[in-house]
Amino acid sequence: MRAPEQNAGLLDEFSDALWLEDGLSRNTLDSYRNDLQLFSEWLRKQNQDNSVLTDATHSDLLDFLASRVSAKMKASTTSRELSSLKRFYRFLLRQGKITTDPSLNIDTPKLQRSLPDSLTEAEVELLLSAPDLKHPLGLRDRAMLEVLYASGLRVSELINLRYSQVSMDMGVLRVMGKGRKERLAPLGEESLEWLSRYTKEARPALLNGIVTDTIFVTTRGAAMTRQAFWYLIKRYAQLVGNHKPLSPHTLRHAFATHLLNHGADLRVVQLLLGHADISTTQIYTHIARERLKQLHTKHHPRG
């Protein structure tokens, strides 16, 4: 079997294992595969089309990473690529396909994690009010934005939300997050009202007789794509004059930031966001520190 075919087979096995063991999303699996495919192509060019991934050495990995740095790739990109390589070669070692892990003793650089761009509470209110409620699509968009901001869902979790996951009586969502970890996300009265109104007034018109359990649907009766929803957020932001560099998770970050500003504990925010590790949530710690300083200044006699 030729090297490219062997490499493709190895990547298929690795992707299948990630999906079966960790339940990773298609987007995450594609990210791993793209990183490894990049290394595979680099390796092929270095070795005249005759190099299998199982033959890669410690020096090969170092040279590849050096080439990425020379190409002026972001540190976060090379760090992610190294992470993909480490996980791939640990898999090959467990499967007995290699006897030595070439990624050992290659340290992942410590990256400074900056706080994601967020919105003020006033900016969120403006964004939420942007959809035109005279049309079913506008009512759907308002309900989606309200649910996203109230619950801190990931965009992928929002667009795939089903009625079987919602308890209107209890006001909570049952969400299956990364790694197939389940969590409960509160909705709050405001977003519940908008969700109920969308369900009664707009969704039947959009479905036009189509039967589906997916909550937020397009005029074709299908779930919205992440890209389409991201386009909506950008369009509504521009409509209300917000020209900040937003990301697909802007309202999720606003959810976490505003919770902390109003006194929520970091561990609670971790649970609500569905972060497996508190270290992921700790990008928000400086918000909590600033709030504590403000409280101290305001209420302590020596403040």
C-alpha positions in Angstrom: 0.0 0.0 0.0 1.3 3.5 -0.9 2.2 5.9 1.9 -0.7 8.4 1.2 -3.2 5.5 1.4 -1.7 4.3 4.6 -1.8 7.7 6.1 -5.4 8.2 5.2 -6.2 4.9 6.8 -4.5 5.9 10.0 -6.3 9.2 10.1 -9.6 7.4 9.6 -8.9 5.0 12.5 -7.9 8.0 14.7 -11.1 10.0 13.9 -13.3 6.9 14.5 -11.6 6.4 17.9 -12.1 10.0 18.9 -15.8 9.9 17.9 -16.4 6.6 19.7 -14.5 7.3 22.9 -15.1 11.0 23.4 -18.1 11.8 21.3 -16.4 14.8 19.7 -18.3 16.9 17.2 -17.7 16.8 13.5 -16.1 20.3 13.6 -13.6 19.1 16.3 -12.8 15.9 14.4 -12.2 17.9 11.2 -9.8 20.2 13.1 -7.8 17.2 14.3 -7.7 15.7 10.8 -6.7 19.0 9.1 -3.8 19.4 11.5 -2.6 15.9 10.9 -3.1 16.1 7.2 -0.9 19.2 7.1 1.9 17.3 8.9 1.4 14.3 6.6 1.8 16.5 3.5 4.9 18.3 5.0 6.4 14.9 5.8 5.7 13.6 2.3 7.6 16.7 0.8 10.6 16.1 3.1 10.8 12.4 2.2 10.1 12.2 -1.5 6.5 10.9 -1.3 7.5 7.9 0.7 6.8 8.6 4.4 4.2 7.0 6.5 3.0 8.8 9.7 4.1 5.9 11.8 7.7 6.5 10.6 7.9 10.1 11.8 10.7 10.8 14.3 11.1 13.3 17.2 13.2 15.4 14.9 10.5 15.4 12.2 8.0 16.8 14.6 10.4 19.5 15.8 11.3 20.4 12.2 7.6 20.6 11.2 6.8 23.0 14.1 9.9 25.1 13.3 8.6 25.4 9.7 5.3 26.6 11.0 7.0 29.2 13.2 9.1 30.3 10.2 5.9 30.7 8.2 4.8 33.2 10.9 1.8 31.1 12.1 0.2 32.2 15.3 1.5 30.7 18.5 -2.0 29.5 19.2 -2.1 27.6 15.8 1.2 25.8 16.3 0.2 25.0 19.9 -3.1 23.4 18.6 -1.2 21.5 15.9 1.2 20.1 18.5 -1.7 19.1 20.6 -3.2 17.2 17.7 0.1 15.5 17.0 0.5 14.4 20.7 -3.0 12.9 20.8 -2.5 11.1 17.5 0.8 9.5 18.5 -0.5 8.5 21.9 -3.3 6.8 20.0 -0.8 5.0 17.7 1.2 3.9 20.7 -1.8 2.4 22.5 -2.8 0.6 19.3 0.7 -0.9 19.1 1.4 0.7 15.7 4.5 2.4 17.0 6.9 1.5 19.9 8.1 5.0 20.7 6.0 8.2 20.9 7.9 10.9 18.8 6.0 13.7 20.4 7.4 13.0 23.9 9.4 15.8 25.5 8.0 18.4 23.1 6.5 21.0 25.4 3.4 22.9 24.5 4.1 26.6 24.8 2.3 28.5 27.6 -0.1 30.8 25.8 -1.5 33.9 27.4 -5.2 33.6 27.3 -6.9 36.9 26.6 -10.5 37.6 27.5 -12.8 37.1 24.5 -14.5 40.2 23.1 -17.8 40.7 24.9 -20.6 43.2 25.0 -21.9 45.5 27.7 -25.4 44.9 29.0 -26.7 47.9 27.1 -25.1 46.5 23.9 -26.8 43.1 24.4 -30.1 44.8 24.9 -29.7 46.7 21.6 -28.7 43.5 19.8 -31.7 41.5 21.3 -34.1 44.2 20.1 -32.8 44.3 16.5 -35.0 41.6 14.8 -38.2 42.7 13.1 -40.9 41.0 15.1 -43.6 41.6 12.4 -42.1 38.6 10.5 -41.8 35.0 11.6 -38.1 34.9 10.9 -37.6 38.0 13.1 -39.5 36.4 16.0 -37.4 33.2 15.6 -34.2 35.3 15.6 -35.3 37.2 18.8 -36.1 33.9 20.5 -32.7 32.4 19.5 -30.8 35.5 20.7 -32.7 35.5 24.0 -32.1 31.8 24.7 -28.4 32.1 23.8 -27.9 35.0 26.1 -30.0 33.5 28.9 -28.4 30.1 28.9 -24.8 30.6 27.7 -25.1 27.8 25.1 -22.6 27.2 22.4 -23.9 28.1 19.0 -23.8 24.4 17.9 -25.9 23.5 21.0 -28.4 26.2 20.2 -29.1 25.4 16.5 -29.5 21.7 17.3 -31.8 22.2 20.3 -34.9 20.0 20.4 -38.1 20.3 22.3 -37.3 17.0 24.0 -34.5 18.9 25.7 -36.7 21.7 27.1 -38.8 21.8 30.3 -41.0 24.9 30.0 -42.4 24.2 33.5 -39.0 24.0 35.1 -37.5 26.7 32.9 -34.4 24.6 32.0 -32.7 23.0 29.0 -31.0 19.6 29.1 -27.9 20.1 26.9 -25.5 17.5 25.6 -22.2 19.3 25.4 -18.6 18.5 24.4 -17.5 14.9 25.1 -21.2 14.0 25.4 -21.4 15.6 28.9 -24.9 16.5 29.9 -25.7 19.7 31.8 -28.8 21.7 32.8 -29.0 25.3 31.6 -31.6 27.7 33.2 -33.6 29.8 30.8 -35.1 32.6 32.9 -38.5 34.1 32.5 -37.7 36.5 29.6 -36.3 33.9 27.3 -39.0 31.5 28.2 -41.6 34.0 27.1 -39.9 34.6 23.8 -39.5 30.9 23.2 -43.2 30.3 24.0 -44.2 33.2 21.7 -42.0 31.9 18.8 -43.4 28.4 19.3 -47.0 29.6 19.0 -46.8 32.4 16.5 -43.8 31.9 14.2 -42.7 28.3 14.1 -45.9 26.8 12.5 -45.7 29.4 9.7 -42.0 28.5 9.1 -42.7 24.8 9.1 -45.8 24.9 6.9 -46.8 21.4 7.9 -43.4 19.9 8.2 -42.9 17.8 11.4 -39.7 18.1 13.3 -38.5 18.2 16.9 -35.8 20.8 16.1 -36.8 24.0 17.8 -35.3 26.7 15.6 -36.0 26.1 12.0 -35.5 27.7 8.6 -38.3 28.2 6.0 -37.3 24.8 4.7 -38.1 23.2 8.0 -34.4 22.3 8.7 -32.1 23.3 11.5 -30.0 26.5 10.8 -26.3 26.1 10.2 -23.7 27.7 12.4 -22.5 29.9 9.6 -26.1 31.2 8.9 -26.6 32.0 12.6 -23.3 33.8 12.8 -24.2 35.8 9.7 -27.5 36.8 11.5 -25.6 38.1 14.6 -23.2 40.2 12.5 -26.1 41.6 10.5 -28.1 42.6 13.6 -25.0 44.1 15.2 -24.4 46.3 12.2 -28.1 47.2 12.2 -27.9 48.7 15.7 -24.5 50.3 15.0 -22.3 47.9 16.9 -19.1 47.5 14.9 -17.1 45.6 17.5 -15.1 42.5 16.2 -17.6 39.9 17.3 -17.2 36.1 17.4 -19.7 33.2 17.2 -19.5 33.0 21.0 -20.0 36.7 21.7 -23.3 36.2 23.6 -21.9 33.2 25.5 -19.0 35.3 26.7 -21.4 38.1 27.6 -23.4 35.6 29.5 -20.4 34.6 31.6 -19.1 38.2 32.0 -22.4 39.6 33.2 -23.0 36.7 35.6 -19.7 37.4 37.3 -20.3 41.2 37.3 -23.5 40.5 39.2 -21.8 38.3 41.8 -21.9 34.7 40.4 -19.2 32.3 41.7 -16.6 31.2 39.1 -17.5 27.5 39.8 -21.1 28.2 39.0 -20.2 29.8 35.8 -18.0 26.8 35.0 -21.0 24.5 35.4 -23.3 26.7 33.4 -20.9 27.0 30.5 -20.2 23.2 30.6 -16.4 23.6 31.0 -14.9 20.3 32.1 -12.0 22.1 33.7 -12.1 25.2 35.8 -8.9 26.4 34.0 -11.0 27.0 30.9 -13.3 29.3 32.9 -10.4 31.1 34.5 -10.0 33.5 31.5 -12.8 35.3 33.3 -11.1 35.6 36.7 -9.9 39.1 36.2 -13.5 40.2 36.0 -14.2 38.7 39.4 -11.1 40.3 40.8 -12.1 43.7 39.4 -15.6 43.3 40.9 -14.1 42.4 44.3 -11.9 45.5 44.2 -14.9 47.7 43.4 -16.8 46.2 46.3 -13.9 46.7 48.6 -13.5 50.3 47.6 -17.2 51.0 47.9 -17.9 49.2 51.2 -14.7 49.0 53.2 -13.9 51.9 55.6 -10.3 51.9 54.4 -11.3 51.4 50.7 
